[in-house]
Amino acid sequence: MTIAAGLVHDAASQDPRLGLRSVAALRRLLEQLEALHVNRARVLGWSWQEIAGELGVTKQTVHRKHGPRGRG
């Protein structure tokens, strides 16, 4: 079982402690994946508007989060 699959399994647990820890870990993983793909899209020349459209957010939101001042 992959780490992500294990976290998804644990997130469905009846134990709130295990479920909440898994949700937090999944949130961190998703943030890392989003940053990776946003950076890759920017390297490939995508606009903030194109990235925002794929993420279902405004370009201001994605730029604020992933633009030069949003990193770190």
C-alpha positions as a LaTeX table, in Angstrom:
\begin{tabular}{lrrr}
\hline
Residue & $x$ (\AA) & $y$ (\AA) & $z$ (\AA) \\
\hline
Met1 & 0.00 & 0.00 & 0.00 \\
Thr2 & 1.36 & 3.43 & $-0.88$ \\
Ile3 & 1.73 & 6.15 & 1.73 \\
Ala4 & $-1.15$ & 8.13 & 0.20 \\
Ala5 & $-3.40$ & 5.05 & 0.12 \\
Gly6 & $-2.56$ & 4.35 & 3.75 \\
Leu7 & $-3.44$ & 7.92 & 4.69 \\
Val8 & $-6.75$ & 7.72 & 2.85 \\
His9 & $-7.53$ & 4.45 & 4.62 \\
Asp10 & $-6.64$ & 5.94 & 8.01 \\
Ala11 & $-8.69$ & 9.08 & 7.29 \\
Ala12 & $-11.78$ & 6.85 & 7.18 \\
Ser13 & $-10.99$ & 5.42 & 10.61 \\
Gln14 & $-13.56$ & 5.51 & 13.41 \\
Asp15 & $-10.76$ & 6.81 & 15.66 \\
Pro16 & $-10.89$ & 10.62 & 15.42 \\
Arg17 & $-7.24$ & 10.99 & 16.45 \\
Leu18 & $-6.06$ & 8.75 & 13.60 \\
Gly19 & $-8.51$ & 10.30 & 11.16 \\
Leu20 & $-7.52$ & 13.88 & 11.95 \\
Arg21 & $-3.80$ & 13.11 & 11.77 \\
Ser22 & $-4.36$ & 11.49 & 8.39 \\
Val23 & $-6.34$ & 14.46 & 7.10 \\
Ala24 & $-3.52$ & 16.81 & 8.17 \\
Ala25 & $-0.91$ & 14.63 & 6.46 \\
Leu26 & $-3.01$ & 14.45 & 3.27 \\
Arg27 & $-3.37$ & 18.25 & 3.31 \\
Arg28 & 0.43 & 18.64 & 3.49 \\
Leu29 & 0.88 & 16.14 & 0.66 \\
Leu30 & $-1.66$ & 17.95 & $-1.54$ \\
Glu31 & 0.04 & 21.30 & $-0.90$ \\
Gln32 & 3.38 & 19.82 & $-1.98$ \\
Leu33 & 1.84 & 18.29 & $-5.11$ \\
Glu34 & 0.11 & 21.54 & $-6.01$ \\
Ala35 & 3.35 & 23.53 & $-5.64$ \\
Leu36 & 5.21 & 20.98 & $-7.77$ \\
His37 & 2.69 & 21.15 & $-10.60$ \\
Val38 & 2.28 & 24.94 & $-10.46$ \\
Asn39 & 6.04 & 25.34 & $-10.69$ \\
Arg40 & 6.20 & 22.88 & $-13.59$ \\
Ala41 & 3.39 & 24.72 & $-15.40$ \\
Arg42 & 5.17 & 28.06 & $-14.95$ \\
Val43 & 8.42 & 26.60 & $-16.32$ \\
Leu44 & 6.45 & 25.39 & $-19.34$ \\
Gly45 & 5.13 & 28.92 & $-19.89$ \\
Trp46 & 1.61 & 28.62 & $-18.51$ \\
Ser47 & $-0.05$ & 31.85 & $-17.41$ \\
Trp48 & $-1.42$ & 32.34 & $-13.92$ \\
Gln49 & $-4.88$ & 32.39 & $-15.52$ \\
Glu50 & $-4.38$ & 28.96 & $-17.11$ \\
Ile51 & $-3.13$ & 27.48 & $-13.84$ \\
Ala52 & $-5.98$ & 29.07 & $-11.89$ \\
Gly53 & $-8.51$ & 27.66 & $-14.34$ \\
Glu54 & $-7.23$ & 24.12 & $-13.82$ \\
Leu55 & $-7.27$ & 24.55 & $-10.03$ \\
Gly56 & $-10.71$ & 26.15 & $-10.01$ \\
Val57 & $-9.56$ & 29.35 & $-8.31$ \\
Thr58 & $-8.91$ & 32.93 & $-9.39$ \\
Lys59 & $-5.58$ & 33.92 & $-10.87$ \\
Gln60 & $-5.09$ & 36.30 & $-7.93$ \\
Thr61 & $-5.46$ & 33.40 & $-5.51$ \\
Val62 & $-2.96$ & 31.18 & $-7.27$ \\
His63 & $-0.48$ & 34.02 & $-7.78$ \\
Arg64 & $-0.75$ & 35.08 & $-4.15$ \\
Lys65 & $-0.10$ & 31.52 & $-3.03$ \\
His66 & 2.59 & 30.51 & $-5.53$ \\
Gly67 & 4.03 & 33.77 & $-6.86$ \\
Pro68 & 7.46 & 35.06 & $-5.80$ \\
Arg69 & 6.22 & 36.62 & $-2.56$ \\
Gly70 & 3.92 & 33.69 & $-1.73$ \\
Arg71 & 6.68 & 31.09 & $-1.53$ \\
Gly72 & 8.23 & 30.05 & 1.72 \\
\hline
\end{tabular}
